């Protein structure tokens, strides 16, 4: 996977209607900084006559960590189930995001891309994760010190097989350019633009 110039981090609500998976309109998850995907597997060993006779390994899902400059309000409402609240102070209405014990995060599809090099040619690697459940990132604040330090959110989550008959987990495509990667990701979401 590419490790530089990550772009286009988008999420959309995952929906399952009797095994038919669809996604709502994608929204930006924020300016992408880092994404780390780790697949998890189930293993099984069968011993017969004192020795290992069979061994199986099957991908079951994985973990994801995504770092962004900040997570826009629409993405927070979608991913974490927070609600928008308005408070009026004097005559000024101030919008806030309210986290409650009743918040229900939603499964989302996730797409992103990054420039890559394949056999000496410039390419773009695009990735789509079919079903992810994210948790709210930790909030880190500190007082001003001698050095400038940026505090940016990193959210982690679990991804698992989709409810489609094929139990899709993750797709990766290598394309010629960013426009092709964006079109491919949009097609994964079921959108044309």
N, C-alpha and C positions, 0 to 999 in steps of 0.2 A: 504494500500500500504506500502511496506517496506520503511524504512527511513534510511537505512544504506547500505554501500558498493555498491552503484549504479555502474553499469557497462554497457559497450557495446553500448553507445549512437551512433546510426547510422541513417543517412538520405539517401533518394533516391528520385529522381525527380518523382513526381506524373504525370501520363499521363492518359488522358481520350480519348478513341476513340469510340464515339457513345455509351456511357454507359459501355464500357469495360475498367476497370481500370487496369493499369500496372505500374510498377516502373522500373527505370533504376537500374544499379548496385549500391548497397549501399556503402556509404563512411562514414568514422568516422566523427562525429561532434566535436570530441575532447575528452579528458579525462573527464569523467562525474563527476560532483560534486553534483549537485542538480537538481531535476525536480519536478515541482509542476503543477498538472493538476486540473483545476476547470471546471466542467461541467456547462453549462448554460441551462436554460429551458424557454420555453414559457408557460404562464399560461392563462387559460380562465375560467371565471365564468359566469354562466347563472342563472339569477334570474327570478323566476316566482311566482306570487301571494305573493309578499313581502318577499320571502325567497330564500336562495341559493338552486337551484334545481339540478345543475350539476357543476362539477369542473373537469377541465382537466389540465394535466401538461405533457409536452413533451420535451425531451432533444433536443436541437437545435445545439449544438456544445460546445465550451468552450474556455478557455484561458490556455496557457501554459507558463511556465517560466523555462528555462534551463540554469544552470550555469556550465561552463566548465573551465578547466585549460587554454586553448586557443582554438580558432576555426581555424582549418587548412585552408589553402588557397583554396583547392578544395571545401570544405564545404561552405566557404564564397561566392565563385563564384556561387555555386548552390543555396544556400539559399537566398542570398541578391542581386544577379545579378551584382555584381561588376566585373570589367574586370582587366586582368593582363596587366601591362605596364612595359616596360623596358627603362631605361635611362642609357646612357653611360656617365660616369664621368671619364675623362682622358681616360684610356683604359679599365676600369672596367664597365661591364654591371650590373646594379642593378635592380632587379625585385621589383615591387610594385603593390599594389591593388588599383585601381582607382574607386572611388565612383563618380557617376555623377547624374544629375537630371533625366537622361533617364534610370537609372537602373530599371530593372523589376525583383523583387523577384519571385521565383518559388514556387509553391506548392510542398511540400515534404511529404513522409511518414516517420514516426519516430518510431524506436524501441529501447528498452532498457530493462535491467533486473537487479534484485537485490536478494541476498539471503533473505530468509524469514523463519519463523517458523510456522508450522501448526500442531496443536494437538501434540506438542512435537517432531515433526519430522522436520529435516532440509529439506527445499524445496527452490525453486527459483521461484519468481514471474516475469513474463515477460509481457511487455506492448507494444502494437502497436497502434499508432494513424494514421489513414488512410490519412488524408488530412490537412496539417498545412501550414500556411503562417507566416514566422518569420520576424521580423524587426531587423535591425542592432542594436547591443548593444551599450550602451553609452561607451565612452572612458574616463577612469578615470586615470589621471596621477598626481603625486605629488612629491614634493621634499623629499629627505631622511630626516627622523626624528630620534628620539631616539629609536623608536621601528621598527622592521621589519614588514611591511604590504604588503600583496600580493594583487595585483590588477588583478582580473580575470573577464572575460566577462560573463554577463548574458543576454541572448536574450529572448524576449517575443514574443508571437504570438497568433494567433487565429486558432482554429481547427474547422472544419465544416463537415457536412455529405459529404461522397464521392458521386460521380456521378453514382455509381452502383445502380441498381434497389433497393437494400436493404438499401441504404443510410448509409453505415457503418461509424461509428464515431471512436470507440475505442474498442480494445479487450484486455482482460487480461487473462493470463493462468498461472496456478500453475504447475510447473514441478519438476521432481526429482533432476535435477542437472543443472549446467551452460551449459553443452553441449546440453542438451535437450532444454534449453531456447534459445540458439543461433540458433539451428536448426529450432525451432518454428518461431522465428523472421525472419530468412531467408525465410521460407515458406510463411510468410505474405508478404514479398517483392517479392515473386515469384522466388526466387533463391534457388538453391539446396545446396549451400555450404556457 
